[in-house]
């Protein structure tokens, strides 16, 4: 009954004819059932259709509502929990294993296309066991990544690069027990999503900061010989592999450039590569910006809450704050929360003057 009433309300505010209702209902019901109702930040009792009605009601004219509804139907990208889990499960096969195969091929001095010979070799097994996997946030799902490849030991996986000296000692001890002397010689820094790359590596006031920078700083310049040095062999040729399950093309390029700048600035001898299991191409944001009717609509003062532009938001480009953090202009929703790089009209919080279709819970706020 509640769903029926909500659908009737939606039909009324959109001024749909019975024929139009029959056309739109199957799509909306399918979207809600298979994806959008999974959004974890809806208030209790609220689901997608109810949220859509509230969201559309904030636009005063039927013309504006049609523009907004049409944009949601054509442009919205929703990544479900199952989809993110799938990306985690294919990360080893799609990204990590090719790196290990290439490395082993160079050690054995064979063509890297000799896959069966390489994977069955002792050199490959050593390359895998001497790889250290570190999560850069809770979203890395590093435990799920470990279980996706049973030959990865629990003693080569850790959810943070803040590893205690005792834990580092235990990990090296287990490596030795497995029959491999020395330290780990490969490291994979793993996380779930980045849209701008700025929280991982950026320059502020001519100084580097970010999660990856802090890791490298701890590794190369940690006080009293960082415990990371006890774990890692950072001799010539050491490579830092950064892997995201989901990332924009722009973020990957930003992090690559920052890593290159760090190496040149700090005169450290490392190689680096940055990968995304699922890449969000720049064309997606470009197409969103090209939706001028919708973009002009959400740029109006009545449809933008300037209170979101705080000190954290200002770390990115604020030329067009209605396009999201750093102007990323993403139409993206993640099932656990909406990234602030998405269009704010989608994620305004419940206490905002504007209504968000998928309200966001913000971790960092100015007091």
Secondary structure, DSSP 8 states (H G I E B T S, - for coil): -HHHHHHHHHHHHHT--HHHHHHHHHHHHHHHHHTGGG-TTS-TT--HHHHHHHHHHTS-SHHHHHHHHHHHHHH-EEE-HHHHHHHHHHHIIIIIHHHHHHHHHHHHTS-TT-HHHHHTSHHHHHHHHTEEEEESSGGG-HHHHHHTSTTS-GGGEES-S---HHHHHHHHHHHHHTT--S-B-EEEEEEEEESS-TTTSEEETTEEESHHHHHHHHHHH-TTT-HHHHHB--STT-EEEEEEEEEEHHHHHHHHHHHHHHHHHHT---EEEEEEEEEE-HHHHHHHHT-HHHHHHHHSGGG--GGG-STTGGGS--TTGGG-GGG--B-EEETTB--TTB-HHHH--TTSSS--TT----S----
